[in-house]
Amino acid sequence: MAISTKGTVLKIYNGTEAAVEVAIKSFPDLGAAPTAIDVTTLKDDVQRFIPGVKTLAAMEFVANYDKAAFEQLQELEGTALKYSLEFGNVAKYEVNGTHAVTIAAGALNAAVDMKLTVLPNDENGIVAAV
């Protein structure tokens, strides 16, 4: 079943209650592919691989700049939190980690954005039905 990004929000939990809810404009790729370990021998006609460790990358979320949300996010920088990307009432993707928040570069005739960069510190994400 296809779903729309309409209604998608990022909720940041410090314990069981959402500490901050961010109305995001974009989110990164979710999940991680394993590193390919080359196991090719001189006998092989084609290159062969086995899966290695999954590479977790920084996850960047973009939102309109909101002073109150920005200040809340700054206060929580470096704190171990749970990040829940919620696709309306259909599904959610969760990951634990820490974050940094910055004001994004600007341009003529454009809205000011802020970027929330999450550094995951566990196995990347759980997609679950809501």
Secondary structure, 3 states (H helix, E strand, C coil): CCCCCCCEEEEEECCCCEEEEECEEECCCCCCCEEEEECCCCCCCCCCEEEEEECCCCEEEEEECCHHHHHHHHHCCCCCEEEEEEECCCEEEEEEEEEEEEECCCCCCCCCEEEEEEEECCCCCEEEEC
